[in-house]
Structures are given as C-alpha cells and as structure tokens.
Amino acid sequence: SRTFEDETRERLRQMERELRRWRLGAALGLPLLAVVLLGAMADPPMKDLRLHTLHIVDDDGTDRLVLTADREKPDMTFLDPSGKSRLTLDIAEDKTPVFSITDGSHESGHMIFGLGSNGLPELRLSAGANQRSVSFGVPNKGGPVVRLLDENGKLLLRLP
C-alpha cells in the first residue's frame, strides 16, 4: 500500500508534467494564433505603387538602381558599388529615348544608343565630355551614315 506522501508526490509530478505541456502548447499556439489573426486583419495586397523616385540599394545601403519619374527627364540608372552611374535608360531633353553606357564619370568614355534628331536609330561613341565623337546613324533617305563630331557636337565629317 502506498503512503499518503508517495501518492501526493506522484500527483504533484503528474501536475508538473501537465503544466509543462500546457506551457509548450501556449508557447507554440499563441504566436501561431497571432499570425493568423494579424493576417486576417491585413489589407489586401496593393495593386498600385506610386512614388516619384525609387532607390533600390545593396546590403550596405548604397544605391544600385534608381528609377526617377521626373516630368522633364524620367530615367532608370544602374550604379556600380562605388555609386557611379554605369548604365542609363532615359528620355532625353528632346523627348527621344536614350540608352547609355558609361565608365562612371562624365569626363570619360560613353556609348549611347538612341534616336537621332530625325527620329531614326543612332549609335554615338565618345571619349567623354568635350571630346570628339563618332556617330553611326540612318538618315531619312539613303543608307547609313557615319559622322565625326567636334567637342561641341558640330559636324566635322560625314561619310557618305
């Protein structure tokens, strides 16, 4: 026959086990319940996001892609890890689309694909600002042309 003391100890152990199970159940169940309730209260997904400028940054917070909705000159610019512009897709001041690749500064080389003043495709290569450049394009009539331009963009030579 069991003594009163043994029986009490056994009941206390059983209550402690049940209390641990309840604690574990609450520790797992309450956060899950909170997530379900918060999810049920959340707004439906956004269908439209409106902003003037969007900066997409790397892990260090450095801009890597910048989308700007400027009224006069909207553009999308990809930047290298040092923050220098390397690739840009934008609308030029004359309202023509332009795709440019640069070395990251305005002083050095760049390559621009876009539409020329006649609205037809043009490729321009330059060693940088205030440097001579060469332009390959298609005129309104005839075949392709090659143009050599001075530092100010003035025509020096046209072939053919």
N, C-alpha and C positions, 0 to 999 in steps of 0.2 A: 504494500500500500504506500502510496506517495504521501509525502508530508505536505502540509499546507505551504511551507516555504518553497518546496520544489515546484509545486503546482503554480504558485504565484510567479516564480522566476520564468517558467515556461510560458505563461500568459504574457508576461512583460516582453519576452523575446519575440513572441508572435506579433504583438502590437508594434514593436520596433520595426519588424520586417514589413508589416503593412504600411507603416508610416513612411518608410523609405520608398516603397512602391508608389505611394501617393505623391511624394515629393518628385520622384523621377517622372511620373506621368504629368504632373503640373509643369515641371521644367521643360518637357518636350511639347506638351499640348498647348500651353498658353501662348508661346511665341507663334506657333502654327495658327492658332485661332486669331491672333492679332494680325498676321499677314493676310489671312482670308478676309477678315473684316475690313482692313485697310484697302485691300484690292477691290472689294465690293463697293467701297465708297469713292474710289478713284474716278477721275473724269475719264471719258472715252479718249482714245488716242487723238492727238492733234492731226488735223488734215492739212493745215496750212501754217507755215512758219514765216513770219515777216520780220526782217531786220534790214538795216542799212549796210552794215559791214559784218562779215563773219570771219573770225580768226580761228583757224584750226592750228593747234600747237602740238609740239612734241612733248615728251615726258618732262623736259626741263622748262617748259612754258615758252619756248621760242616759237615765233610764228613760222609755220611751214607752208601754209596755204591761206591766202587772203582773198575773199570774194567781196567786192565793193559794188554797190548799186548807185554809184554817183550818177546824177541826172545827165551830166555832160559827157562823162567818160567812164562807163562801167567796165570793170575788168576782173580777171581772175589771175592771181600771181602766185607762182610756186617759188619758195625761197629755200636756199641751202641751209645747212646747220648754223652758219655764221650770220644768217639773216639777210643775205644778199639775194636779190631777185635773179632768177635763172631762166624762168620761162613765164611768159605773159600772154594771155588771150584777152584782147580788149577791143573796144570800139574807139577808133582814132578821132581826133578833133574834126576831121572832115566826114565823120559818120561811117567810115569804112571799117570792116573787121580786120584785125591785125593779130598775127601770131608771131611772137618774137622770142628768140633765144639769145641770151647774153652771158657774158662771163661774170656778171655780178656787179659791174660798175658802169657808169655812163661814159667813162673815159676809154674803155677798151671795146673789143670787137663785139659785134652783134649780127644776127641774121634775122631778117624779117620776112614773113610770108604774109601777103595781104592782097588787097585790091588797089590798083593804082588809081590815078586821078580819072582815068577813063572807065573805071568800074570793072576792069578785067584783071586777071591774076598777075601778080608781080612778086619777084624774089629780089631782095636787096641785101647785099653783103657789105659790111663796113668794118674798118679797124677801130672805130669809135667816134665819139663826138668830134666835130671839126676836122674830120679826116675825109679823104676822097672815098667814094663808094662806087660799087658797080651794081647795076640793076638789070634784071632779066625780066622782060615782060611781053605782053601781047598787045599790039595797038588795035584800034578799031578796025583797020583794014590792013591786009597783008599778013605776013608771017611774023614770027617772034623777032624781038629786037634786044640788043644789048646796049646799055647806056653807061657811060662813065660820067660821074657827077663830082663836082668840086666840093670843098669843105662846107659850102653853103647850100648844097643841093642843086646848083646850077649845072646845066648840061655842058659837058666838055666834048664828048664824042658819042656818036650814035652809029651802031652797026646793025643792019644795013640802013 
